[in-house]
């Protein structure tokens, strides 16, 4: 074979050398998982423009503290501080913000001032805000103290104002989903006043279609959205499917969270999606964290996985609260949810945990289908494709197609598969060597065709034991 170099012609005597970086094995690509958080903001972030966020200060400037995106970011960083996060702000819906009115009164209806000192605690989501009550305080004094304490907590999803004996909390973002996701309550400690919370539902429906279109050309491995209605989940499903298609090759996975009273409603929603790239987490009834915070946390846990096929059974999501006893899924309910393609969120060792990281792909043509039920399978398939294509791009760009090249391509594809097997991502490579096929297309000049057996190593989810008891 003739040796060719790219060293320029010269008449100067000397010894010249160049480097060829792409011969031999090139190893596997890094398993970096970029996260895209899709939600609303109150800061300077432009609508429909994916924007990388590197610091807490940038988060505050772009999303605004206490906004939906701000809370998703906080939850993701608490779950895994190394998360690589980008924001995507959708257009705010036409409508009104949710409000919560906290009505104050003395236990003694005739009193004009507090007789006892104590504390009033306002719980907003997972945060408890305390305001002091002193003997002699009027209701107006107490209301003003509440407003001061709440507005000092800029990470809350609400702002506070007061008029006479009523404190009004107003959501920082507009829409009905805020009312569904933020819980507000009030309690009194050792004081002689009462507080009653009245919720006023926000108005407005989110649509993430244009936002997702703006992000289509870029690859974000995990996309977490703030809402979980069927319309937006279908938009997410279509986006993920188009992005992963052969001409695009940007394998991505989507995450969302629903609050449901029982398994049936969630299973119906999951079956309507039935897609291997969407994971839908389920909370029974409610929890003090919002659905968008939970989605942000789960996205970070997915991204933290060192290998794509490692299961996330009982994986904690640090920073999130655990459900009350009445809001915990029973074993029977967990099983129904998993069979239906949902992730039950459970309490283990005082952490909110992923029971098992499944996808909504539980059926094929109406029949039970488990090949793609675990999210590690599609993640491993994406990674395997990335590894092969990275090698082919590095070594065969701008080559000419001849018989020896076909053999070299096959050799490199087998080599990549063997490295993936060493990493326990694939298996049985040697058993299927005859199935690695590389040939020249008879239809299109300059096109090579390959067929690559890809046996994914599944995560270990269960061990069934049978004990033989001898006495």
Backbone torsions as a table, in degrees:
resi	resn	phi	psi	omega
1	UNK	NA	130.7	178.8
2	UNK	-70.3	135.6	177.9
3	UNK	-87.6	128.7	177.0
4	UNK	-121.2	140.7	177.9
5	UNK	-124.9	169.0	174.1
6	UNK	-106.3	18.3	178.4
7	UNK	-76.5	127.0	-178.3
8	UNK	-61.4	150.1	176.2
9	UNK	-67.3	138.5	177.9
10	UNK	-152.0	154.6	175.3
11	UNK	-98.6	-3.5	-176.1
12	UNK	-76.3	127.3	177.8
13	UNK	-61.8	144.7	177.8
14	UNK	161.6	-178.2	-179.7
15	UNK	-121.3	119.4	-171.2
16	UNK	-119.4	146.2	-179.6
17	UNK	-144.2	148.5	174.8
18	UNK	-130.4	165.6	-178.5
19	UNK	-110.2	139.0	169.7
20	UNK	-114.7	110.2	-171.3
21	UNK	-84.7	-11.7	-164.8
22	UNK	-111.1	14.7	175.3
23	UNK	-86.1	157.5	177.8
24	UNK	72.7	179.2	180.0
25	UNK	-62.9	141.2	179.8
26	UNK	-110.4	3.9	180.0
27	UNK	73.5	-169.2	-177.4
28	UNK	-104.4	151.3	176.6
29	UNK	-68.7	156.2	177.0
30	UNK	-63.3	145.8	-179.6
31	UNK	-94.6	46.7	177.4
32	UNK	-72.9	133.2	-176.5
33	UNK	-118.2	105.3	179.1
34	UNK	-81.2	141.0	-177.5
35	UNK	-110.3	134.8	171.7
36	UNK	-114.3	119.7	176.7
37	UNK	-99.2	124.4	-176.8
38	UNK	-111.2	118.1	-178.6
39	UNK	-173.7	-166.8	-178.2
40	UNK	-100.3	161.8	-176.0
41	UNK	-140.6	169.4	173.8
42	UNK	-124.2	-3.1	-177.0
43	UNK	-93.2	-154.1	-172.9
44	UNK	-85.7	1.5	-177.4
45	UNK	-60.3	129.9	179.0
46	UNK	-72.1	150.7	177.3
47	UNK	-75.4	140.5	174.5
48	UNK	58.3	42.4	177.6
49	UNK	-142.4	100.9	179.1
50	UNK	-58.1	132.0	-174.0
51	UNK	-137.8	124.4	178.3
52	UNK	-71.3	144.4	-179.2
53	UNK	-125.9	126.2	-174.2
54	UNK	-113.7	-21.6	-175.2
55	UNK	-136.5	163.6	175.8
56	UNK	-61.3	-37.1	-179.7
57	UNK	-65.2	-39.7	177.4
58	UNK	-67.0	-38.3	176.5
59	UNK	-56.8	-47.2	-179.1
60	UNK	-64.1	-43.3	-177.7
61	UNK	-68.2	-39.8	-174.4
62	UNK	-84.3	-51.9	-174.4
63	UNK	-91.7	-33.9	-173.7
64	UNK	89.8	131.0	177.8
65	UNK	-62.3	136.1	177.8
66	UNK	83.1	-7.0	174.5
67	UNK	-72.4	170.4	178.9
68	UNK	-59.3	-48.8	179.0
69	UNK	-65.3	-37.0	177.0
70	UNK	-61.1	-41.9	178.8
71	UNK	-70.0	-37.1	176.9
72	UNK	-62.9	-42.0	178.6
73	UNK	-62.0	-47.7	-179.6
74	UNK	-58.8	-43.3	-179.2
75	UNK	-66.1	-41.0	-180.0
76	UNK	-64.1	-43.5	-178.7
77	UNK	-69.3	-33.2	175.6
78	UNK	-68.1	-36.3	-179.7
79	UNK	-71.7	-39.5	179.1
80	UNK	-156.4	107.4	-170.6
81	UNK	-68.0	-15.5	-179.5
82	UNK	-92.0	10.6	-179.0
83	UNK	-56.9	133.9	174.7
84	UNK	-95.9	106.6	-166.4
85	UNK	-115.1	139.0	167.8
86	UNK	-124.4	149.7	177.3
87	UNK	-100.5	147.2	169.4
88	UNK	-137.1	111.0	-177.7
89	UNK	-93.9	122.8	174.5
90	UNK	-85.8	165.6	177.3
91	UNK	-65.2	138.5	177.9
92	UNK	-68.5	141.1	-179.6
93	UNK	-72.7	153.7	170.5
94	UNK	-72.8	128.2	-178.1
95	UNK	160.4	-154.4	-177.4
96	UNK	-131.1	157.6	178.8
97	UNK	-82.0	147.3	173.6
98	UNK	-66.9	147.3	175.4
99	UNK	-132.4	156.7	174.9
100	UNK	-132.7	120.6	179.9
101	UNK	-98.8	126.3	179.0
102	UNK	-107.0	105.0	-179.8
103	UNK	-87.8	127.4	-178.6
104	UNK	-106.3	145.2	176.7
105	UNK	-157.8	157.0	175.2
106	UNK	-84.1	145.6	176.2
107	UNK	-57.8	-43.5	172.0
108	UNK	-83.3	103.8	-175.3
109	UNK	-58.3	-18.0	-178.9
110	UNK	-90.3	-10.2	-174.7
111	UNK	-73.0	150.0	176.7
112	UNK	-113.3	-5.1	178.7
113	UNK	-153.4	156.8	179.7
114	UNK	-68.5	137.9	177.3
115	UNK	-96.2	-22.0	-177.1
116	UNK	-119.9	149.6	172.6
117	UNK	-88.6	153.3	-179.9
118	UNK	180.0	-154.0	-177.1
119	UNK	-140.1	141.2	167.0
120	UNK	-110.1	130.7	-178.7
121	UNK	-112.4	124.0	176.1
122	UNK	-108.1	120.5	179.0
123	UNK	-100.6	121.1	177.6
124	UNK	-119.9	108.7	-173.9
125	UNK	61.8	-124.3	-178.3
126	UNK	-96.1	5.8	-174.9
127	UNK	-108.7	132.1	175.8
128	UNK	-104.4	123.8	179.4
129	UNK	-111.2	125.8	-177.6
130	UNK	-109.6	137.5	174.4
131	UNK	-125.7	137.0	-177.9
132	UNK	-78.6	143.8	173.2
133	UNK	-117.8	126.4	178.7
134	UNK	-112.7	147.7	175.7
135	UNK	-55.7	134.0	-178.0
136	UNK	97.6	-12.5	177.8
137	UNK	-66.7	139.2	170.9
138	UNK	-86.8	169.5	176.6
139	UNK	-61.0	-35.9	177.2
140	UNK	-63.6	-38.5	177.2
141	UNK	-62.7	-44.0	-178.2
142	UNK	-66.6	-41.9	178.6
143	UNK	-61.0	-42.8	179.4
144	UNK	-63.6	-38.0	179.0
145	UNK	-65.3	-39.6	177.9
146	UNK	-62.7	-45.1	-179.4
147	UNK	-60.3	-44.1	-179.8
148	UNK	-60.7	-45.1	-177.0
149	UNK	-68.8	-41.0	-178.4
150	UNK	-68.9	-45.2	-178.0
151	UNK	-69.5	-18.0	174.8
152	UNK	-74.3	-20.8	178.5
153	UNK	-92.5	85.4	-173.9
154	UNK	-69.8	-15.6	179.3
155	UNK	-80.8	-3.6	177.6
156	UNK	-74.4	152.6	-179.3
157	UNK	-82.1	10.5	-176.8
158	UNK	-136.1	160.4	166.7
159	UNK	-117.4	160.0	-174.6
160	UNK	-122.8	146.0	172.0
161	UNK	-143.2	163.1	-177.9
162	UNK	-139.2	146.6	172.3
163	UNK	-140.1	112.9	-176.5
164	UNK	57.1	-118.8	-175.0
165	UNK	-99.8	17.1	-179.1
166	UNK	-121.4	125.6	173.3
167	UNK	-101.1	129.6	178.8
168	UNK	-112.5	123.3	173.0
169	UNK	-98.7	129.4	-178.3
170	UNK	-119.2	128.6	-179.5
171	UNK	-63.1	143.7	179.8
172	UNK	-74.9	-23.1	177.4
173	UNK	-119.0	153.4	-174.6
174	UNK	-92.2	147.4	172.5
175	UNK	134.1	155.2	179.1
176	UNK	-66.6	-34.6	-175.4
177	UNK	-61.7	-24.6	177.4
178	UNK	-65.6	-42.7	177.8
179	UNK	-59.9	-38.4	-178.3
180	UNK	-73.0	-24.2	-172.5
181	UNK	-104.4	-15.9	-177.7
182	UNK	-110.7	126.7	177.6
183	UNK	-104.9	136.0	178.0
184	UNK	-128.6	133.2	176.6
185	UNK	-145.9	164.6	179.9
186	UNK	-135.3	144.1	176.4
187	UNK	-144.0	153.8	-176.6
188	UNK	-115.4	137.1	177.3
189	UNK	-119.1	112.5	172.1
190	UNK	55.2	44.7	175.5
191	UNK	-139.9	162.7	-174.9
192	UNK	-103.6	46.4	174.0
193	UNK	-127.7	162.8	173.6
194	UNK	-115.5	154.8	175.6
195	UNK	-140.4	128.5	-179.8
196	UNK	-121.5	128.9	-179.1
197	UNK	-101.1	128.5	176.1
198	UNK	-119.4	121.1	-178.0
199	UNK	-93.2	138.2	175.5
200	UNK	-119.9	114.2	-172.1
201	UNK	-64.2	136.9	174.2
202	UNK	-71.0	163.3	-178.3
203	UNK	-125.3	137.7	176.7
204	UNK	132.9	139.6	-177.0
205	UNK	-115.7	134.0	-179.7
206	UNK	-80.9	144.3	171.4
207	UNK	-135.9	118.5	-174.5
208	UNK	-99.2	9.2	-173.6
209	UNK	-59.0	-52.1	-177.8
210	UNK	-66.7	-35.2	177.9
211	UNK	-62.3	-46.4	179.6
212	UNK	-63.9	-37.4	177.2
213	UNK	-58.7	-38.5	-178.0
214	UNK	-68.4	-20.7	-178.3
215	UNK	-100.9	2.8	-169.5
216	UNK	-62.7	-38.9	-173.2
217	UNK	-75.7	-11.7	-177.7
218	UNK	-108.1	148.1	178.8
219	UNK	-95.0	122.6	170.6
220	UNK	-121.8	118.4	-170.9
221	UNK	-65.9	-35.8	179.4
222	UNK	-125.9	126.1	177.4
223	UNK	-116.3	116.9	178.3
224	UNK	-108.1	127.8	179.6
225	UNK	-110.1	155.4	-172.4
226	UNK	-85.1	-14.0	-176.1
227	UNK	-119.2	165.4	-176.6
228	UNK	-139.3	24.1	176.7
229	UNK	-75.5	157.8	-174.0
230	UNK	-59.3	-41.6	-176.2
231	UNK	-60.9	-47.0	-178.5
232	UNK	-73.4	-33.0	176.1
233	UNK	-66.0	-36.3	176.0
234	UNK	-67.0	-37.3	175.1
235	UNK	-62.3	-41.3	178.0
236	UNK	-64.5	-44.4	179.5
237	UNK	-58.4	-45.4	-178.9
238	UNK	-65.5	-38.9	178.1
239	UNK	-61.6	-47.1	-178.8
240	UNK	-63.9	-39.9	-178.7
241	UNK	-67.0	-43.3	179.5
242	UNK	-66.4	-40.4	-177.4
243	UNK	-67.6	-29.8	-177.8
244	UNK	-87.9	-3.1	-177.2
245	UNK	-62.1	158.7	-173.6
246	UNK	-55.9	-34.3	-179.0
247	UNK	-80.0	-16.8	179.8
248	UNK	-101.9	-49.1	174.0
249	UNK	59.1	38.4	175.4
250	UNK	-111.8	80.1	-179.6
251	UNK	-64.2	124.9	-177.6
252	UNK	-139.4	160.1	177.0
253	UNK	-129.7	147.3	-178.2
254	UNK	-112.0	149.3	-178.3
255	UNK	-133.2	136.5	172.4
256	UNK	-149.2	165.5	-176.6
257	UNK	-132.3	137.4	177.5
258	UNK	-121.9	146.6	170.3
259	UNK	-104.2	121.0	-176.8
260	UNK	-136.1	152.3	179.6
261	UNK	-79.0	-23.4	-179.9
262	UNK	-158.4	171.9	-172.5
263	UNK	-68.6	-31.1	-170.2
264	UNK	-59.0	-47.8	-177.6
265	UNK	-62.0	-41.1	179.9
266	UNK	-66.6	-41.5	-179.9
267	UNK	-64.0	-39.7	177.5
268	UNK	-60.0	-44.2	178.9
269	UNK	-64.8	-45.2	-178.8
270	UNK	-62.1	-41.0	-179.8
271	UNK	-67.4	-29.0	177.1
272	UNK	-70.0	-22.5	177.2
273	UNK	-90.3	-54.2	174.4
274	UNK	45.3	57.0	-176.0
275	UNK	-136.9	140.6	-175.2
276	UNK	-74.0	-10.1	-178.2
277	UNK	-101.9	3.0	178.6
278	UNK	-118.8	129.2	172.2
279	UNK	-114.1	130.3	-176.0
280	UNK	-119.9	113.8	-179.6
281	UNK	-89.6	144.9	-174.5
282	UNK	-123.1	126.3	172.9
283	UNK	-107.4	134.8	178.1
284	UNK	-81.4	122.9	-179.6
285	UNK	64.3	-81.9	-177.7
286	UNK	-164.3	170.3	176.5
287	UNK	-151.4	160.4	-173.4
288	UNK	-70.3	-25.3	174.0
289	UNK	-77.6	152.0	179.3
290	UNK	-79.9	159.4	177.3
291	UNK	-58.1	-37.2	-178.1
292	UNK	-70.6	-32.3	174.7
293	UNK	-64.9	-43.2	-179.8
294	UNK	-63.5	-42.5	178.7
295	UNK	-61.8	-41.6	176.5
296	UNK	-60.8	-41.4	178.5
297	UNK	-65.6	-43.5	179.6
298	UNK	-64.2	-41.2	178.6
299	UNK	-57.2	-41.9	179.8
300	UNK	-65.6	-40.1	178.8
301	UNK	-65.2	-42.8	176.1
302	UNK	-57.8	-45.8	-176.8
303	UNK	-67.4	-24.8	-176.3
304	UNK	-78.3	-11.0	-175.4
305	UNK	-62.5	123.1	-175.1
306	UNK	-68.9	-30.2	175.3
307	UNK	-129.9	146.3	-173.1
308	UNK	-65.7	-25.6	-174.9
309	UNK	-100.6	5.4	177.1
310	UNK	-71.5	125.8	-179.4
311	UNK	-69.0	158.9	-179.9
312	UNK	-118.3	41.3	-179.5
313	UNK	-66.6	127.2	180.0
314	UNK	57.0	29.3	179.3
315	UNK	-74.8	123.5	178.8
316	UNK	-67.8	152.0	172.5
317	UNK	-115.7	88.1	-176.0
318	UNK	-56.9	144.7	176.4
319	UNK	96.2	-9.7	-179.7
320	UNK	-106.1	150.5	-178.4
321	UNK	-78.2	163.8	175.8
322	UNK	-100.2	155.0	-178.4
323	UNK	-75.0	157.6	170.1
324	UNK	-65.5	162.2	-176.7
325	UNK	-56.0	-42.2	-177.7
326	UNK	-69.8	-13.6	-177.8
327	UNK	-106.8	18.5	177.3
328	UNK	-94.7	139.8	177.3
329	UNK	-72.4	135.6	172.7
330	UNK	-74.8	166.5	177.5
331	UNK	-59.1	-40.4	179.5
332	UNK	-63.9	-41.0	178.7
333	UNK	-67.5	-40.7	177.5
334	UNK	-58.1	-43.8	-179.1
335	UNK	-63.9	-42.4	179.1
336	UNK	-62.8	-41.9	179.2
337	UNK	-64.2	-45.6	-179.9
338	UNK	-62.3	-43.6	176.7
339	UNK	-61.7	-32.2	-179.3
340	UNK	-85.2	-0.9	176.6
341	UNK	89.5	30.3	176.4
342	UNK	-122.6	154.4	176.6
343	UNK	-95.7	109.5	173.1
344	UNK	-71.0	132.3	174.0
345	UNK	-93.6	125.1	-169.6
346	UNK	-127.1	163.6	177.9
347	UNK	-100.6	117.9	173.5
348	UNK	-135.3	125.2	179.2
349	UNK	53.5	40.2	177.1
350	UNK	65.5	26.0	172.1
351	UNK	-122.5	146.1	168.1
352	UNK	-76.6	126.3	-171.5
353	UNK	-127.2	152.3	168.3
354	UNK	-76.4	122.3	178.9
355	UNK	-66.7	-54.3	176.2
356	UNK	-157.3	133.2	-173.4
357	UNK	-83.6	87.3	-178.6
358	UNK	-103.6	166.6	173.8
359	UNK	-107.3	174.0	178.7
360	UNK	-82.2	0.8	-178.8
361	UNK	-81.9	87.8	-178.0
362	UNK	-113.9	-6.4	-177.5
363	UNK	-137.7	156.0	170.9
364	UNK	-140.8	115.5	-176.1
365	UNK	54.8	38.1	176.0
366	UNK	84.2	-5.5	-179.8
367	UNK	-103.8	151.9	177.7
368	UNK	-57.0	133.4	-175.6
369	UNK	-141.5	117.0	-173.6
370	UNK	-113.8	-3.4	-175.7
371	UNK	-58.5	-35.4	-176.0
372	UNK	-113.6	19.0	-175.6
373	UNK	-71.0	-34.4	178.1
374	UNK	-88.6	133.3	-176.1
375	UNK	-65.2	-21.1	178.1
376	UNK	-64.2	-24.6	-179.2
377	UNK	-69.5	-51.6	-179.1
378	UNK	-68.8	-33.6	176.6
379	UNK	-63.9	-39.0	178.6
380	UNK	-70.7	-37.2	176.5
381	UNK	-62.9	-44.0	176.7
382	UNK	-59.5	-45.4	-177.0
383	UNK	-66.1	-38.8	178.0
384	UNK	-63.4	-44.2	176.8
385	UNK	-61.9	-44.3	178.5
386	UNK	-57.6	-43.0	-175.8
387	UNK	-65.2	-44.4	-180.0
388	UNK	-65.9	-47.2	-176.4
389	UNK	-66.7	-35.4	177.4
390	UNK	-61.1	-41.2	178.9
391	UNK	-67.5	-44.9	-179.0
392	UNK	-64.4	-38.9	177.6
393	UNK	-64.0	-41.3	-176.5
394	UNK	-69.1	-34.1	-169.5
395	UNK	-106.9	-18.5	-171.0
396	UNK	-125.6	11.4	176.7
397	UNK	-68.2	130.9	177.5
398	UNK	62.6	35.1	171.8
399	UNK	-96.4	168.4	174.0
400	UNK	-101.8	148.9	-173.1
401	UNK	-90.9	109.5	175.9
402	UNK	-137.9	174.7	-172.4
403	UNK	-60.2	-42.9	-179.0
404	UNK	-64.3	-32.5	179.4
405	UNK	-65.2	-39.1	178.9
406	UNK	-60.3	-41.3	178.8
407	UNK	-65.1	-39.8	179.9
408	UNK	-66.2	-39.8	178.2
409	UNK	-61.2	-45.7	179.3
410	UNK	-60.7	-43.3	-179.2
411	UNK	-60.2	-41.7	-179.4
412	UNK	-71.0	-37.0	178.0
413	UNK	-64.9	-42.7	176.7
414	UNK	-61.9	-41.4	179.7
415	UNK	-60.7	-43.7	178.1
416	UNK	-61.9	-43.9	179.9
417	UNK	-61.9	-38.1	178.6
418	UNK	-66.7	-38.3	176.5
419	UNK	-65.9	-40.8	176.2
420	UNK	-62.2	-34.4	176.6
421	UNK	-68.6	-39.3	176.5
422	UNK	-61.0	-32.5	178.4
423	UNK	-84.5	2.4	178.8
424	UNK	62.0	33.2	173.6
425	UNK	-98.0	-36.4	172.5
426	UNK	-119.5	170.0	179.2
427	UNK	-150.9	168.0	174.0
428	UNK	61.4	31.2	-178.4
429	UNK	-63.5	-48.3	-177.0
430	UNK	-62.6	-34.1	-179.5
431	UNK	-66.9	-17.5	-174.4
432	UNK	-124.8	26.8	-178.5
433	UNK	-59.3	-34.6	-178.2
434	UNK	-70.6	-9.9	179.1
435	UNK	-92.1	-6.5	174.0
436	UNK	-79.0	109.9	-173.6
437	UNK	-122.5	132.4	173.6
438	UNK	-132.6	125.8	-179.0
439	UNK	-147.2	162.4	178.8
440	UNK	-86.3	137.5	179.1
441	UNK	-66.3	137.9	175.3
442	UNK	-91.3	-4.8	-176.9
443	UNK	-102.6	-35.1	-173.0
444	UNK	-127.9	116.1	179.5
445	UNK	-61.4	139.5	176.9
446	UNK	82.8	10.2	-178.9
447	UNK	-113.2	127.4	172.0
448	UNK	-101.6	143.2	179.7
449	UNK	-114.9	138.0	177.9
450	UNK	-129.5	153.1	171.4
451	UNK	-130.3	125.4	-169.9
452	UNK	-126.8	108.9	174.6
453	UNK	-65.7	126.2	-174.6
454	UNK	-127.4	96.7	-178.5
455	UNK	-97.2	103.3	-177.9
456	UNK	-76.3	136.5	174.3
457	UNK	-82.2	116.8	-178.8
458	UNK	-75.7	156.9	173.3
459	UNK	-72.7	149.8	177.2
460	UNK	-81.6	114.9	-178.4
461	UNK	-106.7	-28.1	-174.1
462	UNK	-145.4	149.0	166.6
463	UNK	-129.3	116.4	176.2
464	UNK	-91.1	123.8	-178.1
465	UNK	-112.0	142.5	173.3
466	UNK	-124.0	117.8	-176.7
467	UNK	-98.8	127.2	175.9
468	UNK	-98.5	112.2	-173.8
469	UNK	-94.4	122.8	175.8
470	UNK	-116.5	138.6	179.3
471	UNK	-121.3	NA	NA
